[in-house]
């Protein structure tokens, strides 16, 4: 796989939809909707490119974790 631009949308077989946050010749970081941020070796990564980087990237929102209250 090649170096991707920040903001590009990808679909990964295991983690689903995500947005590229950083990418260089060695590592690519992707923020997935349901699985958070994952770091991949760029040359070994397999993901389907589904969208170009937007002109004004939109940050993804994640669901807040529920914290159990202690009594």
PDB file of N, CA, C, O and CB in Angstrom:
ATOM      1  N   UNK A   1       0.856  -1.180   0.000  1.00  0.00           N
ATOM      2  CA  UNK A   1       0.000   0.000   0.000  1.00  0.00           C
ATOM      3  C   UNK A   1       0.895   1.234   0.000  1.00  0.00           C
ATOM      4  O   UNK A   1       2.019   1.194   0.499  1.00  0.00           O
ATOM      5  CB  UNK A   1      -0.970   0.003   1.231  1.00  0.00           C
ATOM      6  N   UNK A   2       0.404   2.302  -0.547  1.00  0.00           N
ATOM      7  CA  UNK A   2       1.174   3.538  -0.657  1.00  0.00           C
ATOM      8  C   UNK A   2       0.891   4.470   0.524  1.00  0.00           C
ATOM      9  O   UNK A   2      -0.019   4.227   1.317  1.00  0.00           O
ATOM     10  CB  UNK A   2       0.854   4.248  -1.980  1.00  0.00           C
ATOM     11  N   UNK A   3       1.673   5.523   0.627  1.00  0.00           N
ATOM     12  CA  UNK A   3       1.461   6.544   1.648  1.00  0.00           C
ATOM     13  C   UNK A   3       0.147   7.256   1.332  1.00  0.00           C
ATOM     14  O   UNK A   3      -0.103   7.639   0.190  1.00  0.00           O
ATOM     15  CB  UNK A   3       2.664   7.559   1.704  1.00  0.00           C
ATOM     16  N   UNK A   4      -0.689   7.429   2.358  1.00  0.00           N
ATOM     17  CA  UNK A   4      -1.997   8.055   2.191  1.00  0.00           C
ATOM     18  C   UNK A   4      -1.982   9.471   2.765  1.00  0.00           C
ATOM     19  O   UNK A   4      -1.122   9.816   3.577  1.00  0.00           O
ATOM     20  CB  UNK A   4      -3.095   7.208   2.871  1.00  0.00           C
ATOM     21  N   UNK A   5      -2.937  10.279   2.335  1.00  0.00           N
ATOM     22  CA  UNK A   5      -3.062  11.643   2.846  1.00  0.00           C
ATOM     23  C   UNK A   5      -3.965  11.653   4.065  1.00  0.00           C
ATOM     24  O   UNK A   5      -4.914  10.873   4.146  1.00  0.00           O
ATOM     25  CB  UNK A   5      -3.611  12.591   1.760  1.00  0.00           C
ATOM     26  N   UNK A   6      -3.677  12.530   5.009  1.00  0.00           N
ATOM     27  CA  UNK A   6      -4.536  12.686   6.184  1.00  0.00           C
ATOM     28  C   UNK A   6      -5.934  13.071   5.729  1.00  0.00           C
ATOM     29  O   UNK A   6      -6.108  13.918   4.853  1.00  0.00           O
ATOM     30  CB  UNK A   6      -3.963  13.751   7.162  1.00  0.00           C
ATOM     31  N   UNK A   7      -6.923  12.438   6.335  1.00  0.00           N
ATOM     32  CA  UNK A   7      -8.315  12.731   6.003  1.00  0.00           C
ATOM     33  C   UNK A   7      -8.930  11.775   5.004  1.00  0.00           C
ATOM     34  O   UNK A   7     -10.147  11.786   4.817  1.00  0.00           O
ATOM     35  CB  UNK A   7      -8.419  14.106   5.474  1.00  0.00           C
ATOM     36  N   UNK A   8      -8.118  10.941   4.351  1.00  0.00           N
ATOM     37  CA  UNK A   8      -8.676   9.977   3.400  1.00  0.00           C
ATOM     38  C   UNK A   8      -9.465   8.914   4.152  1.00  0.00           C
ATOM     39  O   UNK A   8      -9.077   8.500   5.244  1.00  0.00           O
ATOM     40  CB  UNK A   8      -7.556   9.321   2.551  1.00  0.00           C
ATOM     41  N   UNK A   9     -10.567   8.478   3.568  1.00  0.00           N
ATOM     42  CA  UNK A   9     -11.401   7.458   4.171  1.00  0.00           C
ATOM     43  C   UNK A   9     -11.010   6.098   3.616  1.00  0.00           C
ATOM     44  O   UNK A   9     -10.783   5.937   2.417  1.00  0.00           O
ATOM     45  CB  UNK A   9     -12.894   7.747   3.920  1.00  0.00           C
ATOM     46  N   UNK A  10     -10.935   5.116   4.525  1.00  0.00           N
ATOM     47  CA  UNK A  10     -10.580   3.759   4.119  1.00  0.00           C
ATOM     48  C   UNK A  10     -11.539   2.767   4.765  1.00  0.00           C
ATOM     49  O   UNK A  10     -12.206   3.068   5.755  1.00  0.00           O
ATOM     50  CB  UNK A  10      -9.115   3.432   4.504  1.00  0.00           C
ATOM     51  N   UNK A  11     -11.587   1.579   4.176  1.00  0.00           N
ATOM     52  CA  UNK A  11     -12.372   0.487   4.748  1.00  0.00           C
ATOM     53  C   UNK A  11     -11.421  -0.679   4.959  1.00  0.00           C
ATOM     54  O   UNK A  11     -10.817  -1.177   4.008  1.00  0.00           O
ATOM     55  CB  UNK A  11     -13.587   0.084   3.821  1.00  0.00           C
ATOM     56  N   UNK A  12     -11.291  -1.112   6.199  1.00  0.00           N
ATOM     57  CA  UNK A  12     -10.404  -2.210   6.563  1.00  0.00           C
ATOM     58  C   UNK A  12     -11.251  -3.450   6.809  1.00  0.00           C
ATOM     59  O   UNK A  12     -12.348  -3.347   7.356  1.00  0.00           O
ATOM     60  CB  UNK A  12      -9.548  -1.857   7.819  1.00  0.00           C
ATOM     61  N   UNK A  13     -10.761  -4.618   6.415  1.00  0.00           N
ATOM     62  CA  UNK A  13     -11.516  -5.854   6.519  1.00  0.00           C
ATOM     63  C   UNK A  13     -11.913  -6.168   7.967  1.00  0.00           C
ATOM     64  O   UNK A  13     -13.022  -6.645   8.206  1.00  0.00           O
ATOM     65  CB  UNK A  13     -10.706  -6.999   5.942  1.00  0.00           C
ATOM     66  N   UNK A  14     -11.035  -5.912   8.924  1.00  0.00           N
ATOM     67  CA  UNK A  14     -11.316  -6.252  10.318  1.00  0.00           C
ATOM     68  C   UNK A  14     -11.940  -5.099  11.105  1.00  0.00           C
ATOM     69  O   UNK A  14     -12.843  -5.323  11.911  1.00  0.00           O
ATOM     70  CB  UNK A  14     -10.045  -6.689  10.996  1.00  0.00           C
ATOM     71  N   UNK A  15     -11.468  -3.860  10.880  1.00  0.00           N
ATOM     72  CA  UNK A  15     -11.872  -2.734  11.712  1.00  0.00           C
ATOM     73  C   UNK A  15     -12.968  -1.854  11.105  1.00  0.00           C
ATOM     74  O   UNK A  15     -13.523  -1.007  11.804  1.00  0.00           O
ATOM     75  CB  UNK A  15     -10.685  -1.897  12.001  1.00  0.00           C
ATOM     76  N   UNK A  16     -13.285  -2.033   9.844  1.00  0.00           N
ATOM     77  CA  UNK A  16     -14.357  -1.268   9.218  1.00  0.00           C
ATOM     78  C   UNK A  16     -13.903   0.079   8.689  1.00  0.00           C
ATOM     79  O   UNK A  16     -12.783   0.216   8.196  1.00  0.00           O
ATOM     80  CB  UNK A  16     -15.467  -1.066  10.194  1.00  0.00           C
ATOM     81  N   UNK A  17     -14.784   1.084   8.793  1.00  0.00           N
ATOM     82  CA  UNK A  17     -14.511   2.410   8.243  1.00  0.00           C
ATOM     83  C   UNK A  17     -13.624   3.228   9.167  1.00  0.00           C
ATOM     84  O   UNK A  17     -13.755   3.188  10.391  1.00  0.00           O
ATOM     85  CB  UNK A  17     -15.813   3.152   7.985  1.00  0.00           C
ATOM     86  N   UNK A  18     -12.711   3.976   8.540  1.00  0.00           N
ATOM     87  CA  UNK A  18     -11.814   4.820   9.316  1.00  0.00           C
ATOM     88  C   UNK A  18     -11.281   5.966   8.479  1.00  0.00           C
ATOM     89  O   UNK A  18     -11.462   6.016   7.262  1.00  0.00           O
ATOM     90  CB  UNK A  18     -10.661   4.001   9.873  1.00  0.00           C
ATOM     91  N   UNK A  19     -10.618   6.885   9.168  1.00  0.00           N
ATOM     92  CA  UNK A  19     -10.023   8.051   8.521  1.00  0.00           C
ATOM     93  C   UNK A  19      -8.533   8.086   8.849  1.00  0.00           C
ATOM     94  O   UNK A  19      -8.140   7.959  10.009  1.00  0.00           O
ATOM     95  CB  UNK A  19     -10.726   9.371   8.976  1.00  0.00           C
ATOM     96  N   UNK A  20      -7.714   8.258   7.823  1.00  0.00           N
ATOM     97  CA  UNK A  20      -6.268   8.321   7.991  1.00  0.00           C
ATOM     98  C   UNK A  20      -5.906   9.589   8.755  1.00  0.00           C
ATOM     99  O   UNK A  20      -6.305  10.686   8.366  1.00  0.00           O
ATOM    100  CB  UNK A  20      -5.547   8.281   6.619  1.00  0.00           C
ATOM    101  N   UNK A  21      -5.150   9.440   9.844  1.00  0.00           N
ATOM    102  CA  UNK A  21      -4.716  10.601  10.617  1.00  0.00           C
ATOM    103  C   UNK A  21      -3.261  10.962  10.327  1.00  0.00           C
ATOM    104  O   UNK A  21      -2.898  12.138  10.341  1.00  0.00           O
ATOM    105  CB  UNK A  21      -4.897  10.338  12.105  1.00  0.00           C
ATOM    106  N   UNK A  22      -2.427   9.951  10.063  1.00  0.00           N
ATOM    107  CA  UNK A  22      -1.014  10.171   9.720  1.00  0.00           C
ATOM    108  C   UNK A  22      -0.559   9.041   8.807  1.00  0.00           C
ATOM    109  O   UNK A  22      -1.051   7.918   8.915  1.00  0.00           O
ATOM    110  CB  UNK A  22      -0.114  10.247  11.008  1.00  0.00           C
ATOM    111  N   UNK A  23       0.375   9.332   7.909  1.00  0.00           N
ATOM    112  CA  UNK A  23       0.910   8.286   7.049  1.00  0.00           C
ATOM    113  C   UNK A  23       2.264   8.702   6.504  1.00  0.00           C
ATOM    114  O   UNK A  23       2.439   9.823   6.027  1.00  0.00           O
ATOM    115  CB  UNK A  23      -0.060   7.976   5.899  1.00  0.00           C
ATOM    116  N   UNK A  24       3.225   7.778   6.581  1.00  0.00           N
ATOM    117  CA  UNK A  24       4.523   7.984   5.943  1.00  0.00           C
ATOM    118  C   UNK A  24       4.962   6.634   5.368  1.00  0.00           C
ATOM    119  O   UNK A  24       4.184   5.680   5.381  1.00  0.00           O
ATOM    120  CB  UNK A  24       5.593   8.558   6.965  1.00  0.00           C
ATOM    121  N   UNK A  25       6.173   6.543   4.875  1.00  0.00           N
ATOM    122  CA  UNK A  25       6.637   5.325   4.217  1.00  0.00           C
ATOM    123  C   UNK A  25       6.678   4.127   5.154  1.00  0.00           C
ATOM    124  O   UNK A  25       6.607   2.989   4.692  1.00  0.00           O
ATOM    125  CB  UNK A  25       8.003   5.551   3.630  1.00  0.00           C
ATOM    126  N   UNK A  26       6.791   4.356   6.464  1.00  0.00           N
ATOM    127  CA  UNK A  26       6.901   3.252   7.416  1.00  0.00           C
ATOM    128  C   UNK A  26       5.608   2.924   8.145  1.00  0.00           C
ATOM    129  O   UNK A  26       5.262   1.751   8.287  1.00  0.00           O
ATOM    130  CB  UNK A  26       7.950   3.567   8.415  1.00  0.00           C
ATOM    131  N   UNK A  27       4.883   3.947   8.612  1.00  0.00           N
ATOM    132  CA  UNK A  27       3.700   3.724   9.446  1.00  0.00           C
ATOM    133  C   UNK A  27       2.493   4.530   8.952  1.00  0.00           C
ATOM    134  O   UNK A  27       2.644   5.617   8.394  1.00  0.00           O
ATOM    135  CB  UNK A  27       4.007   4.089  10.899  1.00  0.00           C
ATOM    136  N   UNK A  28       1.306   3.984   9.164  1.00  0.00           N
ATOM    137  CA  UNK A  28       0.055   4.672   8.859  1.00  0.00           C
ATOM    138  C   UNK A  28      -0.866   4.534  10.059  1.00  0.00           C
ATOM    139  O   UNK A  28      -1.105   3.427  10.541  1.00  0.00           O
ATOM    140  CB  UNK A  28      -0.615   4.100   7.566  1.00  0.00           C
ATOM    141  N   UNK A  29      -1.386   5.666  10.543  1.00  0.00           N
ATOM    142  CA  UNK A  29      -2.325   5.676  11.666  1.00  0.00           C
ATOM    143  C   UNK A  29      -3.717   5.975  11.133  1.00  0.00           C
ATOM    144  O   UNK A  29      -3.915   6.915  10.363  1.00  0.00           O
ATOM    145  CB  UNK A  29      -1.906   6.722  12.749  1.00  0.00           C
ATOM    146  N   UNK A  30      -4.680   5.158  11.557  1.00  0.00           N
ATOM    147  CA  UNK A  30      -6.064   5.316  11.125  1.00  0.00           C
ATOM    148  C   UNK A  30      -6.955   5.348  12.355  1.00  0.00           C
ATOM    149  O   UNK A  30      -6.803   4.538  13.269  1.00  0.00           O
ATOM    150  CB  UNK A  30      -6.490   4.172  10.159  1.00  0.00           C
ATOM    151  N   UNK A  31      -7.894   6.301  12.367  1.00  0.00           N
ATOM    152  CA  UNK A  31      -8.857   6.414  13.455  1.00  0.00           C
ATOM    153  C   UNK A  31     -10.162   5.765  12.986  1.00  0.00           C
ATOM    154  O   UNK A  31     -10.859   6.304  12.126  1.00  0.00           O
ATOM    155  CB  UNK A  31      -9.079   7.919  13.876  1.00  0.00           C
ATOM    156  N   UNK A  32     -10.482   4.604  13.559  1.00  0.00           N
ATOM    157  CA  UNK A  32     -11.679   3.864  13.177  1.00  0.00           C
ATOM    158  C   UNK A  32     -12.862   4.273  14.033  1.00  0.00           C
ATOM    159  O   UNK A  32     -12.711   4.581  15.216  1.00  0.00           O
ATOM    160  CB  UNK A  32     -11.440   2.362  13.292  1.00  0.00           C
ATOM    161  N   UNK A  33     -14.045   4.272  13.425  1.00  0.00           N
ATOM    162  CA  UNK A  33     -15.267   4.696  14.110  1.00  0.00           C
ATOM    163  C   UNK A  33     -15.524   3.898  15.379  1.00  0.00           C
ATOM    164  O   UNK A  33     -15.812   4.484  16.423  1.00  0.00           O
ATOM    165  CB  UNK A  33     -16.456   4.568  13.181  1.00  0.00           C
ATOM    166  N   UNK A  34     -15.428   2.582  15.315  1.00  0.00           N
ATOM    167  CA  UNK A  34     -15.775   1.736  16.453  1.00  0.00           C
ATOM    168  C   UNK A  34     -14.595   1.143  17.204  1.00  0.00           C
ATOM    169  O   UNK A  34     -14.778   0.561  18.273  1.00  0.00           O
ATOM    170  CB  UNK A  34     -16.634   0.642  15.991  1.00  0.00           C
ATOM    171  N   UNK A  35     -13.383   1.278  16.666  1.00  0.00           N
ATOM    172  CA  UNK A  35     -12.231   0.617  17.282  1.00  0.00           C
ATOM    173  C   UNK A  35     -11.115   1.571  17.702  1.00  0.00           C
ATOM    174  O   UNK A  35     -10.079   1.132  18.200  1.00  0.00           O
ATOM    175  CB  UNK A  35     -11.675  -0.393  16.334  1.00  0.00           C
ATOM    176  N   UNK A  36     -11.319   2.860  17.506  1.00  0.00           N
ATOM    177  CA  UNK A  36     -10.297   3.828  17.908  1.00  0.00           C
ATOM    178  C   UNK A  36      -9.128   3.882  16.941  1.00  0.00           C
ATOM    179  O   UNK A  36      -9.237   3.455  15.791  1.00  0.00           O
ATOM    180  CB  UNK A  36      -9.791   3.498  19.288  1.00  0.00           C
ATOM    181  N   UNK A  37      -8.005   4.413  17.418  1.00  0.00           N
ATOM    182  CA  UNK A  37      -6.823   4.621  16.580  1.00  0.00           C
ATOM    183  C   UNK A  37      -5.993   3.349  16.509  1.00  0.00           C
ATOM    184  O   UNK A  37      -5.708   2.720  17.529  1.00  0.00           O
ATOM    185  CB  UNK A  37      -5.970   5.784  17.119  1.00  0.00           C
ATOM    186  N   UNK A  38      -5.608   2.977  15.290  1.00  0.00           N
ATOM    187  CA  UNK A  38      -4.756   1.805  15.057  1.00  0.00           C
ATOM    188  C   UNK A  38      -3.561   2.235  14.222  1.00  0.00           C
ATOM    189  O   UNK A  38      -3.675   3.099  13.353  1.00  0.00           O
ATOM    190  CB  UNK A  38      -5.547   0.655  14.349  1.00  0.00           C
ATOM    191  N   UNK A  39      -2.417   1.623  14.493  1.00  0.00           N
ATOM    192  CA  UNK A  39      -1.186   1.926  13.779  1.00  0.00           C
ATOM    193  C   UNK A  39      -0.788   0.714  12.943  1.00  0.00           C
ATOM    194  O   UNK A  39      -0.744  -0.404  13.455  1.00  0.00           O
ATOM    195  CB  UNK A  39      -0.049   2.319  14.766  1.00  0.00           C
ATOM    196  N   UNK A  40      -0.498   0.930  11.652  1.00  0.00           N
ATOM    197  CA  UNK A  40      -0.164  -0.142  10.730  1.00  0.00           C
ATOM    198  C   UNK A  40       1.205   0.091  10.104  1.00  0.00           C
ATOM    199  O   UNK A  40       1.668   1.227  10.007  1.00  0.00           O
ATOM    200  CB  UNK A  40      -1.231  -0.262   9.645  1.00  0.00           C
ATOM    201  N   UNK A  41       1.850  -0.999   9.680  1.00  0.00           N
ATOM    202  CA  UNK A  41       3.046  -0.912   8.845  1.00  0.00           C
ATOM    203  C   UNK A  41       2.538  -0.639   7.437  1.00  0.00           C
ATOM    204  O   UNK A  41       1.808  -1.452   6.871  1.00  0.00           O
ATOM    205  CB  UNK A  41       3.939  -2.240   8.916  1.00  0.00           C
ATOM    206  N   UNK A  42       2.919   0.500   6.869  1.00  0.00           N
ATOM    207  CA  UNK A  42       2.366   0.952   5.592  1.00  0.00           C
ATOM    208  C   UNK A  42       2.532  -0.084   4.481  1.00  0.00           C
ATOM    209  O   UNK A  42       1.592  -0.322   3.723  1.00  0.00           O
ATOM    210  CB  UNK A  42       3.026   2.250   5.178  1.00  0.00           C
ATOM    211  N   UNK A  43       3.694  -0.695   4.372  1.00  0.00           N
ATOM    212  CA  UNK A  43       3.941  -1.632   3.271  1.00  0.00           C
ATOM    213  C   UNK A  43       3.133  -2.926   3.401  1.00  0.00           C
ATOM    214  O   UNK A  43       2.948  -3.628   2.407  1.00  0.00           O
ATOM    215  CB  UNK A  43       5.418  -1.965   3.204  1.00  0.00           C
ATOM    216  N   UNK A  44       2.650  -3.256   4.601  1.00  0.00           N
ATOM    217  CA  UNK A  44       1.904  -4.494   4.817  1.00  0.00           C
ATOM    218  C   UNK A  44       0.394  -4.265   4.964  1.00  0.00           C
ATOM    219  O   UNK A  44      -0.377  -5.223   5.014  1.00  0.00           O
ATOM    220  CB  UNK A  44       2.432  -5.196   6.049  1.00  0.00           C
ATOM    221  N   UNK A  45      -0.019  -3.016   5.033  1.00  0.00           N
ATOM    222  CA  UNK A  45      -1.418  -2.692   5.282  1.00  0.00           C
ATOM    223  C   UNK A  45      -2.286  -2.998   4.065  1.00  0.00           C
ATOM    224  O   UNK A  45      -1.914  -2.708   2.928  1.00  0.00           O
ATOM    225  CB  UNK A  45      -1.557  -1.226   5.669  1.00  0.00           C
ATOM    226  N   UNK A  46      -3.453  -3.591   4.330  1.00  0.00           N
ATOM    227  CA  UNK A  46      -4.428  -3.823   3.271  1.00  0.00           C
ATOM    228  C   UNK A  46      -5.729  -3.147   3.678  1.00  0.00           C
ATOM    229  O   UNK A  46      -6.364  -3.533   4.660  1.00  0.00           O
ATOM    230  CB  UNK A  46      -4.640  -5.355   3.009  1.00  0.00           C
ATOM    231  N   UNK A  47      -6.108  -2.154   2.926  1.00  0.00           N
ATOM    232  CA  UNK A  47      -7.353  -1.426   3.174  1.00  0.00           C
ATOM    233  C   UNK A  47      -7.835  -0.866   1.841  1.00  0.00           C
ATOM    234  O   UNK A  47      -7.040  -0.556   0.954  1.00  0.00           O
ATOM    235  CB  UNK A  47      -7.154  -0.277   4.238  1.00  0.00           C
ATOM    236  N   UNK A  48      -9.139  -0.747   1.722  1.00  0.00           N
ATOM    237  CA  UNK A  48      -9.732  -0.215   0.501  1.00  0.00           C
ATOM    238  C   UNK A  48      -9.913   1.288   0.654  1.00  0.00           C
ATOM    239  O   UNK A  48     -10.536   1.750   1.609  1.00  0.00           O
ATOM    240  CB  UNK A  48     -11.086  -0.906   0.189  1.00  0.00           C
ATOM    241  N   UNK A  49      -9.374   2.039  -0.279  1.00  0.00           N
ATOM    242  CA  UNK A  49      -9.516   3.491  -0.273  1.00  0.00           C
ATOM    243  C   UNK A  49     -10.914   3.825  -0.781  1.00  0.00           C
ATOM    244  O   UNK A  49     -11.260   3.479  -1.910  1.00  0.00           O
ATOM    245  CB  UNK A  49      -8.409   4.183  -1.150  1.00  0.00           C
ATOM    246  N   UNK A  50     -11.728   4.498   0.049  1.00  0.00           N
ATOM    247  CA  UNK A  50     -13.108   4.765  -0.354  1.00  0.00           C
ATOM    248  C   UNK A  50     -13.408   6.246  -0.517  1.00  0.00           C
ATOM    249  O   UNK A  50     -14.512   6.609  -0.923  1.00  0.00           O
ATOM    250  CB  UNK A  50     -14.052   4.176   0.651  1.00  0.00           C
ATOM    251  N   UNK A  51     -12.457   7.098  -0.211  1.00  0.00           N
ATOM    252  CA  UNK A  51     -12.711   8.524  -0.384  1.00  0.00           C
ATOM    253  C   UNK A  51     -11.423   9.319  -0.339  1.00  0.00           C
ATOM    254  O   UNK A  51     -10.470   8.949   0.347  1.00  0.00           O
ATOM    255  CB  UNK A  51     -13.669   9.027   0.682  1.00  0.00           C
ATOM    256  N   UNK A  52     -11.406  10.427  -1.085  1.00  0.00           N
ATOM    257  CA  UNK A  52     -10.257  11.319  -1.072  1.00  0.00           C
ATOM    258  C   UNK A  52     -10.265  12.158   0.190  1.00  0.00           C
ATOM    259  O   UNK A  52     -11.277  12.253   0.884  1.00  0.00           O
ATOM    260  CB  UNK A  52     -10.250  12.218  -2.313  1.00  0.00           C
ATOM    261  N   UNK A  53      -9.134  12.758   0.476  1.00  0.00           N
ATOM    262  CA  UNK A  53      -9.040  13.634   1.646  1.00  0.00           C
ATOM    263  C   UNK A  53      -9.879  14.879   1.401  1.00  0.00           C
ATOM    264  O   UNK A  53      -9.763  15.507   0.349  1.00  0.00           O
ATOM    265  CB  UNK A  53      -7.557  14.018   1.946  1.00  0.00           C
ATOM    266  N   UNK A  54     -10.731  15.243   2.370  1.00  0.00           N
ATOM    267  CA  UNK A  54     -11.543  16.457   2.196  1.00  0.00           C
ATOM    268  C   UNK A  54     -10.676  17.701   2.273  1.00  0.00           C
ATOM    269  O   UNK A  54      -9.599  17.679   2.869  1.00  0.00           O
ATOM    270  CB  UNK A  54     -12.654  16.525   3.258  1.00  0.00           C
ATOM    271  N   UNK A  55     -11.143  18.777   1.674  1.00  0.00           N
ATOM    272  CA  UNK A  55     -10.405  20.037   1.710  1.00  0.00           C
ATOM    273  C   UNK A  55     -10.308  20.528   3.152  1.00  0.00           C
ATOM    274  O   UNK A  55      -9.243  20.963   3.590  1.00  0.00           O
ATOM    275  CB  UNK A  55     -11.087  21.106   0.810  1.00  0.00           C
ATOM    276  N   UNK A  56     -11.415  20.461   3.889  1.00  0.00           N
ATOM    277  CA  UNK A  56     -11.441  20.814   5.305  1.00  0.00           C
ATOM    278  C   UNK A  56     -11.772  19.559   6.095  1.00  0.00           C
ATOM    279  O   UNK A  56     -12.949  19.239   6.265  1.00  0.00           O
ATOM    280  CB  UNK A  56     -12.475  21.954   5.594  1.00  0.00           C
ATOM    281  N   UNK A  57     -10.753  18.829   6.592  1.00  0.00           N
ATOM    282  CA  UNK A  57     -11.021  17.558   7.271  1.00  0.00           C
ATOM    283  C   UNK A  57     -11.940  17.728   8.481  1.00  0.00           C
ATOM    284  O   UNK A  57     -11.827  18.685   9.247  1.00  0.00           O
ATOM    285  CB  UNK A  57      -9.714  16.920   7.709  1.00  0.00           C
ATOM    286  N   UNK A  58     -12.847  16.770   8.625  1.00  0.00           N
ATOM    287  CA  UNK A  58     -13.763  16.763   9.756  1.00  0.00           C
ATOM    288  C   UNK A  58     -13.274  15.721  10.742  1.00  0.00           C
ATOM    289  O   UNK A  58     -12.982  14.589  10.355  1.00  0.00           O
ATOM    290  CB  UNK A  58     -15.230  16.473   9.308  1.00  0.00           C
ATOM    291  N   UNK A  59     -13.180  16.089  12.015  1.00  0.00           N
ATOM    292  CA  UNK A  59     -12.739  15.143  13.037  1.00  0.00           C
ATOM    293  C   UNK A  59     -13.887  14.217  13.384  1.00  0.00           C
ATOM    294  O   UNK A  59     -15.030  14.654  13.521  1.00  0.00           O
ATOM    295  CB  UNK A  59     -12.229  15.879  14.301  1.00  0.00           C
ATOM    296  N   UNK A  60     -13.582  12.945  13.524  1.00  0.00           N
ATOM    297  CA  UNK A  60     -14.616  11.983  13.884  1.00  0.00           C
ATOM    298  C   UNK A  60     -14.920  12.084  15.372  1.00  0.00           C
ATOM    299  O   UNK A  60     -14.051  12.403  16.183  1.00  0.00           O
ATOM    300  CB  UNK A  60     -14.184  10.550  13.515  1.00  0.00           C
ATOM    301  N   UNK A  61     -16.177  11.804  15.709  1.00  0.00           N
ATOM    302  CA  UNK A  61     -16.579  11.809  17.106  1.00  0.00           C
ATOM    303  C   UNK A  61     -16.744  10.365  17.553  1.00  0.00           C
ATOM    304  O   UNK A  61     -17.343   9.546  16.856  1.00  0.00           O
ATOM    305  CB  UNK A  61     -17.896  12.622  17.318  1.00  0.00           C
ATOM    306  N   UNK A  62     -16.202  10.069  18.727  1.00  0.00           N
ATOM    307  CA  UNK A  62     -16.350   8.733  19.277  1.00  0.00           C
ATOM    308  C   UNK A  62     -17.339   8.770  20.422  1.00  0.00           C
ATOM    309  O   UNK A  62     -17.528   9.796  21.076  1.00  0.00           O
ATOM    310  CB  UNK A  62     -14.995   8.172  19.745  1.00  0.00           C
ATOM    311  N   UNK A  63     -17.955   7.646  20.646  1.00  0.00           N
ATOM    312  CA  UNK A  63     -18.870   7.539  21.768  1.00  0.00           C
ATOM    313  C   UNK A  63     -18.099   7.575  23.070  1.00  0.00           C
ATOM    314  O   UNK A  63     -17.034   6.969  23.187  1.00  0.00           O
ATOM    315  CB  UNK A  63     -19.701   6.261  21.673  1.00  0.00           C
ATOM    316  N   UNK A  64     -18.636   8.284  24.047  1.00  0.00           N
ATOM    317  CA  UNK A  64     -17.992   8.347  25.360  1.00  0.00           C
ATOM    318  C   UNK A  64     -18.181   7.029  26.095  1.00  0.00           C
ATOM    319  O   UNK A  64     -19.222   6.381  25.978  1.00  0.00           O
ATOM    320  CB  UNK A  64     -18.559   9.516  26.196  1.00  0.00           C
ATOM    321  N   UNK A  65     -17.171   6.643  26.848  1.00  0.00           N
ATOM    322  CA  UNK A  65     -17.273   5.423  27.632  1.00  0.00           C
ATOM    323  C   UNK A  65     -18.144   5.680  28.850  1.00  0.00           C
ATOM    324  O   UNK A  65     -18.112   6.761  29.437  1.00  0.00           O
ATOM    325  CB  UNK A  65     -15.878   4.917  28.053  1.00  0.00           C
ATOM    326  N   UNK A  66     -18.909   4.687  29.215  1.00  0.00           N
ATOM    327  CA  UNK A  66     -19.696   4.795  30.437  1.00  0.00           C
ATOM    328  C   UNK A  66     -18.812   4.395  31.598  1.00  0.00           C
ATOM    329  O   UNK A  66     -18.150   3.358  31.563  1.00  0.00           O
ATOM    330  CB  UNK A  66     -20.979   3.911  30.375  1.00  0.00           C
ATOM    331  N   UNK A  67     -18.806   5.216  32.613  1.00  0.00           N
ATOM    332  CA  UNK A  67     -17.990   4.936  33.796  1.00  0.00           C
ATOM    333  C   UNK A  67     -18.929   4.474  34.902  1.00  0.00           C
ATOM    334  O   UNK A  67     -19.903   5.151  35.232  1.00  0.00           O
ATOM    335  CB  UNK A  67     -17.156   6.201  34.243  1.00  0.00           C
ATOM    336  N   UNK A  68     -18.622   3.314  35.466  1.00  0.00           N
ATOM    337  CA  UNK A  68     -19.450   2.785  36.551  1.00  0.00           C
ATOM    338  C   UNK A  68     -19.172   3.573  37.826  1.00  0.00           C
ATOM    339  O   UNK A  68     -18.021   3.802  38.198  1.00  0.00           O
ATOM    340  CB  UNK A  68     -19.180   1.268  36.773  1.00  0.00           C
ATOM    341  N   UNK A  69     -20.225   3.971  38.470  1.00  0.00           N
ATOM    342  CA  UNK A  69     -20.067   4.704  39.737  1.00  0.00           C
ATOM    343  C   UNK A  69     -20.013   3.724  40.887  1.00  0.00           C
ATOM    344  O   UNK A  69     -20.743   2.734  40.929  1.00  0.00           O
ATOM    345  CB  UNK A  69     -21.221   5.717  39.949  1.00  0.00           C
ATOM    346  N   UNK A  70     -19.137   4.026  41.808  1.00  0.00           N
ATOM    347  CA  UNK A  70     -19.026   3.178  42.995  1.00  0.00           C
ATOM    348  C   UNK A  70     -19.878   3.779  44.103  1.00  0.00           C
ATOM    349  O   UNK A  70     -19.912   4.997  44.281  1.00  0.00           O
ATOM    350  CB  UNK A  70     -17.540   3.034  43.453  1.00  0.00           C
ATOM    351  N   UNK A  71     -20.555   2.933  44.833  1.00  0.00           N
ATOM    352  CA  UNK A  71     -21.413   3.398  45.927  1.00  0.00           C
ATOM    353  C   UNK A  71     -20.683   3.403  47.241  1.00  0.00           C
ATOM    354  O   UNK A  71     -21.259   3.767  48.266  1.00  0.00           O
ATOM    355  CB  UNK A  71     -22.648   2.538  46.039  1.00  0.00           C
TER     356      UNK A  71
END
